[in-house]
Amino acid sequence: QVQLVESGGGLVQAGGSLRLSCAASGRTFSSNTMGWFRQAPGKEREFVAAITWTSHIAYTDSVKDRFTISRDNAKNTLYLQMNSLKPEDTAVYYCAARSPSWDPIAPTAVNNYAYWGQGTQVTVSS
């Protein structure tokens, strides 16, 4: 079992930055692929970024060159640095973890991830 707690969300103006953190506890963190997803009102949850145990990284096209995912296995923490934020980035952001799977590449589908945090709200004003 893995427990995930997100932090770092908030209200920011367009063009600003935020850094989300996800603290993981429970089973081994270093072998899990970790990801960030987001869900805007009235929309389905969508993939944002993911990172494997070997730091293979995947991003959705809309955040490439603006967002950076990283992990600190010593601290059992996942990060998402978000720069040049746009109003369309407004959503609840969720941290997710796969079961330990030694993935060679990062899966991007919601149903690939077994564990989820409660989410943190990110609001970008225009």
N, C-alpha and C positions, 0 to 999 in steps of 0.2 A: 504494500500500500504506500502511496506517495501523497503527501499533503502539500498543497501549493497556496501561497498567499502573495497576491500582487500588491504593489504600492507604487506611488509616483504619478498617478493621474492628476488631472486638474483642468483649469481653464487657462487657455493661452491664446494670444492673438495670432492671426495668420502670419506665417514667416518665423514664428517662434520655435522653441525647442522644449522637449520634455524627455526625461529618462525614466522608463518603467523598470521596476525590479520585481523579481519573483523568487521568494524564498521557498526552497523545497526541503521537506523533512520526510523521514520514513525510510523507505528502501534506498538502495544505492542510487545516487544521482548521476554519477559520471558516465554510466553506461546507457542512460536513457537519452533518446532523442527528445529535445525540448522545443516547444514552439509557441508562437504568439498568434492569436486569432482575434478578430474583432467582429462586433455585431452592432450595426446601426439600427435605429428604430424602424420597424417594419421590414427589415431585411434579414436574410439568412446570415448565420455566422460564416465568416470567410477567413481564409488563410492569409496571414501577413508575412511571417518569417519562421524559419526553423533551423536548428543546428544539431548535428549528430555528435556522437561521442568523439569522433575524429575531427570535429569542427567543419565538416561539410555543411555548407549553408545554402538555403534557398530563400528567395524573396518573391512575393507577388510583384508583378510588373509596376504597379502604381506606386510602390514605395522604394523601388531600387534607386540608389544614389541619394536617398534622403534618410532612410532608416538603417540602423546597424544593430544586428543581434550579436550577443556575445554571452559567454558563460564563464563562471569562476567555480570550478569544481571543488576547490578547497573551501569555499564559502557556501557551497550548495545553492548558488544564486544564478539566475538567468536575468539578462538585461535586454532592454530595447531602447536604444538611443534614437530619438525621433527629431529630425531637423527639418527646417523649411515646411512646417506643418501647414496644412490646407484645411479649409472648412469641411471638405469631404472626408477628412480623417477622423471626424467626430464619430465616436462610437464607444461602446464598452469593450475594453481590451482584456482578453483572457489569456492566461498562461496555461499551457497544456504539456503533458508528458506522456510518452509512450512507455509501455512496459519495457524493461531492459531487453534490447533486441539487437544491439551492435549493428545498427543500420549503416550500410555503405553510403546511402544518400538519404536526404531528409524527406520523409513523406509529407504531403500537403493536404490530404483530405481530413476533414473533421473526424470521421469515424476511425481514423488510424490512431487516435489518441485516447488513452483510457482514463487519464486523470486530468482534472480541471480545477482551476482556482475559481474564486467567486467573482472576479472581474474588477476592473478599475475604470472609472469614467474618464474619458478624454474629450474635452470640448474645445474646438478651435473656432474662435469668432472672426468674422470678416472685417 
